[in-house]
């Protein structure tokens, strides 16, 4: 859960956005899928109550680093209600964030597991689990106001784009023109001291095949830590 900072305007806050995200039903295809997954469940989680709603951002409302994924995983965040929580992608992400000093522990299994982030926030351009992990551009654009409001409130200086989809969403939000080609380790200055760092997504497709290693991910988070500190 994100705790609002005292500077947040009463007209808009991360808590307000979180409530709106959870209640949103704007994309019929995503609503149908997230709720069907929550009802049918995976056998390993048959006794659990799935979240089955839009998943809000998680982390520090005063974060200097924003980690942008793609969308909630069907049996990860769509089950637990927290980004990158309860699946192997989250295992990779939060271990790296712990090693870089952004997380108080390396594990993320449930909302009440004690995980806290300092100096970082984790979110996504699409807030509901999409079929086959592939949201449409229309769904991304429908969800865009949530991401815009989140990043305006937090005002990070370093953005980590996990994958090309996140990079495209960030390039649109930050008005990056021209947009350099996505690639792991690509660094894109945005202006006013802000920087986008690109990383392959922590999906099993990348981590199981060795396309993304822990050393590669650590290098991205170490660079983000240094940039956030003014290095």
C-alpha positions as CSV (number, residue, x, y, z in Angstrom):
1,X,0.0,0.0,0.0
2,X,1.1,3.6,-0.7
3,X,1.0,6.1,2.1
4,X,0.3,9.7,0.9
5,X,2.8,12.3,1.8
6,X,1.7,15.5,3.6
7,X,2.3,17.5,0.5
8,X,-0.4,15.6,-1.5
9,X,-3.3,17.8,-2.5
10,X,-6.6,16.9,-1.0
11,X,-8.1,17.1,-4.5
12,X,-5.9,14.1,-5.6
13,X,-3.8,11.7,-3.7
14,X,-2.3,8.2,-4.3
15,X,-4.9,6.8,-1.9
16,X,-7.6,8.3,-4.0
17,X,-6.1,6.9,-7.2
18,X,-5.7,3.5,-5.6
19,X,-9.4,3.4,-4.7
20,X,-10.3,4.5,-8.3
21,X,-8.0,1.9,-9.8
22,X,-9.6,-0.9,-7.7
23,X,-13.1,0.2,-8.7
24,X,-12.4,0.8,-12.4
25,X,-14.4,-1.1,-14.9
26,X,-13.6,0.9,-18.0
27,X,-12.2,-2.0,-20.1
28,X,-14.7,-4.8,-20.6
29,X,-12.2,-7.4,-21.8
30,X,-9.9,-6.8,-18.9
31,X,-12.7,-6.8,-16.3
32,X,-14.0,-10.1,-17.7
33,X,-10.6,-11.7,-17.7
34,X,-9.5,-10.5,-14.2
35,X,-12.8,-11.7,-12.7
36,X,-12.8,-15.0,-14.5
37,X,-9.3,-15.8,-13.3
38,X,-10.3,-14.8,-9.7
39,X,-13.2,-17.1,-9.8
40,X,-11.6,-20.1,-11.5
41,X,-8.2,-19.8,-9.8
42,X,-5.1,-21.8,-10.2
43,X,-5.2,-25.1,-8.3
44,X,-2.2,-24.1,-6.1
45,X,-4.3,-21.1,-4.8
46,X,-7.7,-22.7,-4.7
47,X,-8.2,-21.8,-1.1
48,X,-7.3,-18.2,-1.5
49,X,-9.5,-15.2,-2.2
50,X,-8.2,-13.4,-5.3
51,X,-8.1,-9.6,-5.5
52,X,-9.6,-9.7,-9.0
53,X,-9.6,-5.9,-9.4
54,X,-7.3,-3.1,-10.7
55,X,-4.0,-3.1,-8.9
56,X,-2.7,0.3,-7.6
57,X,0.9,1.4,-7.3
58,X,3.0,0.3,-4.3
59,X,5.8,2.0,-2.5
60,X,7.1,5.3,-1.3
61,X,5.0,8.4,-2.1
62,X,8.2,10.5,-1.9
63,X,10.1,8.1,-4.3
64,X,12.8,9.4,-6.5
65,X,12.8,6.1,-8.5
66,X,9.7,4.8,-10.3
67,X,9.7,1.2,-11.6
68,X,7.2,0.7,-14.4
69,X,6.1,-2.7,-15.4
70,X,3.5,-3.9,-17.9
71,X,0.3,-5.0,-16.1
72,X,-0.6,-7.2,-13.1
73,X,0.0,-11.0,-13.6
74,X,-3.1,-13.1,-13.6
75,X,-2.1,-15.3,-10.6
76,X,0.4,-12.8,-9.1
77,X,-0.8,-9.2,-8.5
78,X,-4.4,-10.1,-9.7
79,X,-4.4,-12.6,-6.8
80,X,-2.6,-10.7,-4.1
81,X,-3.6,-7.1,-4.9
82,X,0.0,-5.8,-5.0
83,X,2.3,-5.2,-7.9
84,X,4.8,-8.0,-8.6
85,X,3.6,-9.9,-5.5
86,X,3.1,-13.7,-5.4
87,X,4.9,-14.7,-8.6
88,X,8.5,-15.4,-9.9
89,X,8.7,-12.0,-11.7
90,X,8.2,-10.4,-8.3
91,X,10.8,-12.6,-6.7
92,X,13.4,-11.3,-9.2
93,X,12.3,-7.7,-8.9
94,X,12.2,-7.3,-5.1
95,X,15.4,-9.3,-4.6
96,X,17.1,-6.7,-6.8
97,X,15.4,-3.8,-5.1
98,X,16.5,-5.2,-1.7
99,X,20.1,-5.6,-2.8
100,X,20.0,-2.0,-4.1
101,X,18.6,-0.7,-0.8
102,X,15.1,0.2,-2.0
103,X,13.3,-2.7,-0.2
104,X,13.4,-3.8,3.4
105,X,13.3,-7.5,2.5
106,X,13.9,-9.6,-0.6
107,X,10.5,-11.4,-0.7
108,X,7.0,-10.4,-1.7
109,X,4.3,-12.9,-1.2
110,X,1.2,-11.1,0.2
111,X,-0.2,-7.7,1.2
112,X,0.6,-8.4,4.9
113,X,4.1,-9.8,4.5
114,X,5.8,-6.7,5.9
115,X,7.4,-5.5,2.6
116,X,8.2,-1.8,2.5
117,X,9.9,0.3,-0.2
118,X,12.0,3.4,0.5
119,X,12.8,5.8,-2.2
120,X,11.0,3.8,-4.9
121,X,7.5,3.1,-6.2
122,X,6.3,0.3,-8.4
123,X,3.4,0.7,-10.9
124,X,2.3,-0.1,-14.4
125,X,0.6,1.5,-17.4
126,X,-2.2,-1.0,-17.4
127,X,-3.8,-1.8,-14.0
128,X,-5.7,-5.0,-14.7
129,X,-4.4,-8.4,-15.7
130,X,-4.7,-8.9,-19.5
131,X,-5.3,-12.2,-21.3
132,X,-1.9,-13.7,-22.4
133,X,-0.2,-10.7,-20.7
134,X,-1.0,-8.6,-23.8
135,X,-3.0,-5.4,-23.2
136,X,-4.2,-3.6,-26.3
137,X,-3.1,0.0,-27.1
138,X,-6.7,1.1,-26.5
139,X,-6.6,-0.4,-23.0
140,X,-3.2,1.2,-22.4
141,X,-4.6,4.6,-23.5
142,X,-7.7,4.2,-21.4
143,X,-5.6,3.5,-18.3
144,X,-3.1,6.3,-19.1
145,X,-4.7,9.0,-16.8
146,X,-4.0,6.8,-13.7
147,X,-0.3,6.6,-14.5
148,X,-0.1,10.3,-15.4
149,X,-1.7,11.3,-12.0
150,X,0.6,8.9,-10.1
151,X,3.8,10.2,-11.6
152,X,2.6,13.8,-11.2
153,X,2.1,13.3,-7.5
154,X,5.3,11.4,-6.8
155,X,7.4,13.4,-9.2
156,X,10.3,10.9,-9.5
157,X,13.6,11.8,-11.2
158,X,14.5,8.3,-12.3
159,X,12.3,5.9,-14.2
160,X,13.0,2.2,-14.8
161,X,11.1,0.8,-17.7
162,X,10.7,-2.9,-17.5
163,X,10.3,-3.9,-21.1
164,X,9.3,-2.2,-24.3
165,X,5.7,-1.7,-23.4
166,X,6.6,0.3,-20.3
167,X,9.2,2.3,-22.2
168,X,6.6,3.3,-24.8
169,X,4.2,4.4,-22.1
170,X,6.9,6.4,-20.4
171,X,8.0,8.0,-23.6
172,X,4.5,9.1,-24.3
173,X,4.1,10.4,-20.7
174,X,7.4,12.2,-20.7
175,X,7.1,13.4,-24.3
176,X,10.4,11.9,-25.4
177,X,10.9,12.9,-29.0
178,X,12.7,11.4,-30.8
179,X,12.5,8.1,-28.9
180,X,15.7,6.1,-28.8
181,X,15.3,2.4,-29.5
182,X,14.6,0.3,-26.5
183,X,17.3,-2.0,-25.2
184,X,18.6,-3.3,-21.9
185,X,20.8,-0.7,-20.3
186,X,19.7,2.1,-22.6
187,X,19.7,5.4,-20.7
188,X,17.5,8.2,-21.9
189,X,17.9,11.7,-20.5
190,X,14.6,13.5,-20.4
191,X,15.5,16.9,-19.1
192,X,15.3,18.7,-15.8
193,X,17.6,16.0,-14.4
194,X,15.2,13.2,-15.1
195,X,16.4,9.9,-16.7
196,X,14.7,6.8,-18.1
197,X,16.7,3.5,-17.6
198,X,15.6,0.6,-19.7
199,X,15.7,-3.0,-18.6
200,X,14.4,-6.3,-20.0
201,X,11.2,-7.3,-18.1
202,X,11.6,-9.7,-15.2
203,X,9.3,-12.2,-16.9
204,X,10.1,-15.9,-16.7
205,X,10.5,-15.8,-20.5
206,X,13.6,-13.5,-19.9
207,X,14.9,-14.8,-16.6
208,X,14.6,-18.6,-17.4
209,X,16.4,-18.2,-20.7
210,X,19.2,-16.1,-19.3
211,X,18.3,-13.1,-21.4
212,X,18.1,-11.2,-18.2
213,X,20.5,-12.1,-15.3
214,X,20.5,-10.9,-11.8
215,X,23.8,-9.1,-12.5
216,X,22.2,-7.2,-15.4
217,X,19.2,-6.2,-13.2
218,X,21.5,-5.2,-10.3
219,X,23.4,-2.9,-12.6
220,X,20.2,-1.1,-13.6
221,X,19.1,-0.6,-10.0
222,X,22.6,0.5,-8.9
223,X,22.6,3.1,-11.7
224,X,19.1,4.2,-10.6
225,X,20.3,4.5,-7.0
226,X,23.3,6.6,-8.0
227,X,21.2,8.9,-10.3
228,X,18.6,9.4,-7.6
229,X,21.3,10.4,-5.2
230,X,22.6,13.0,-7.7
231,X,25.4,10.9,-9.1
